[in-house]
Structures are given as structure tokens and as C-alpha cells.
């Protein structure tokens, strides 16, 4: 799917979550305000969920609970966004 044109419904990001004993990271999605814009897929990565815990003499350690595959999309040379695969819609008649 590299460099294919897509439309995006929701963007994804990893945010710090407070309120637990040591905090952690969780996946959040937010709506695309301009759903008609066309983006290009420029890469693939993963967003990891989990908590940070104190591990005695070794300090703090991140314990991963989930991993989500995400595409990295860009509209131009500017900012990149992360998108879950279910929020991507291919544009036009494109062959794999």
C-alpha cells in the first residue's frame, strides 16, 4: 500500500494516561475535520499501549499490553499523521 492515495476517517495517536499508579500510554483516535482530503501512505509503524512501573533497583520499566499496526500518511511534505487500517479508504482504481 506504499504511496497509494487514500481518504482518512480518523487519525490515531498515543497519549499519556494519568490517574493510575505510575501512568501509561493508550491509543486514542480523533476525527479528520476534512474527510475529502487525499493523503499518501508513506510508511507503517506500531502504536504500543502499556503502563510504566517502578522495577525496584532498575528504575522505571514500560510494560507493553497491546500493539496496534498503523499507517503513516501525509498530504504533502509537511506533517505526518498515523491512521489505523480500518480508517483508510482507497481512492480511485488502484492495483496492488
Legacy VTK file of the C-alpha trace (Angstrom):
# vtk DataFile Version 3.0
C-alpha trace
ASCII
DATASET POLYDATA
POINTS 96 float
0.000 0.000 0.000
3.053 2.255 -0.079
2.409 5.631 -1.826
-1.241 4.842 -2.535
-3.802 7.625 -2.365
-6.299 7.300 0.471
-9.011 9.206 2.292
-8.857 9.179 6.094
-11.810 8.981 8.507
-9.939 9.173 11.849
-6.371 9.832 12.935
-4.676 7.843 15.717
-2.211 8.898 18.382
-0.665 7.630 21.582
-1.321 9.713 24.690
-0.056 9.541 28.236
-2.719 8.481 30.721
-2.535 9.632 34.319
-4.551 8.516 37.300
-3.089 5.061 37.610
-0.242 4.385 39.993
2.555 5.204 37.550
0.749 6.189 34.373
0.937 4.710 30.911
0.177 5.156 27.234
-3.110 4.499 25.430
-4.333 4.671 21.823
-6.799 7.454 21.001
-8.445 8.403 17.713
-9.818 11.750 16.639
-11.929 12.707 13.624
-10.489 14.125 10.434
-12.025 17.598 10.035
-11.554 17.491 6.233
-12.568 13.950 5.176
-12.392 14.790 1.446
-8.637 15.483 1.545
-6.419 12.924 -0.162
-3.340 11.579 1.647
-0.493 9.289 0.568
0.665 6.306 2.642
4.375 6.818 3.332
5.068 4.095 5.894
3.928 1.611 8.509
4.639 1.565 12.235
3.052 0.460 15.515
1.479 2.277 18.440
2.076 0.487 21.731
-0.190 0.565 24.777
1.005 -0.201 28.271
1.953 1.092 31.700
5.158 2.340 33.251
6.023 0.647 36.532
8.816 1.039 39.043
11.058 -2.022 38.934
12.970 -1.799 42.217
16.679 -1.216 41.720
16.391 -0.992 37.912
14.214 2.136 37.832
11.122 2.501 35.660
10.127 -0.005 33.006
7.455 0.117 30.267
5.252 -2.994 30.214
3.502 -3.313 26.863
-0.051 -4.676 26.863
-1.128 -4.153 23.204
0.357 -3.141 19.880
-1.658 -1.595 17.016
-0.480 -1.507 13.383
-0.858 1.992 11.914
-0.115 3.602 8.564
1.822 6.857 8.362
0.081 9.217 5.927
0.989 12.660 4.587
-0.803 15.226 2.459
2.382 16.948 1.300
5.938 17.405 2.529
4.612 18.770 5.829
3.217 16.942 8.825
2.724 13.164 9.033
-0.262 11.514 10.689
-0.893 7.984 11.980
-4.013 6.111 10.878
-5.490 2.731 11.821
-6.047 0.371 8.833
-9.844 0.368 9.324
-9.951 4.190 8.962
-8.326 4.178 5.499
-10.332 4.238 2.245
-8.529 3.761 -1.078
-9.167 6.418 -3.738
-9.831 5.527 -7.361
-8.999 2.336 -9.227
-5.581 1.293 -7.932
-3.890 -2.054 -8.378
-1.700 -3.659 -5.696
LINES 1 97
96 0 1 2 3 4 5 6 7 8 9 10 11 12 13 14 15 16 17 18 19 20 21 22 23 24 25 26 27 28 29 30 31 32 33 34 35 36 37 38 39 40 41 42 43 44 45 46 47 48 49 50 51 52 53 54 55 56 57 58 59 60 61 62 63 64 65 66 67 68 69 70 71 72 73 74 75 76 77 78 79 80 81 82 83 84 85 86 87 88 89 90 91 92 93 94 95
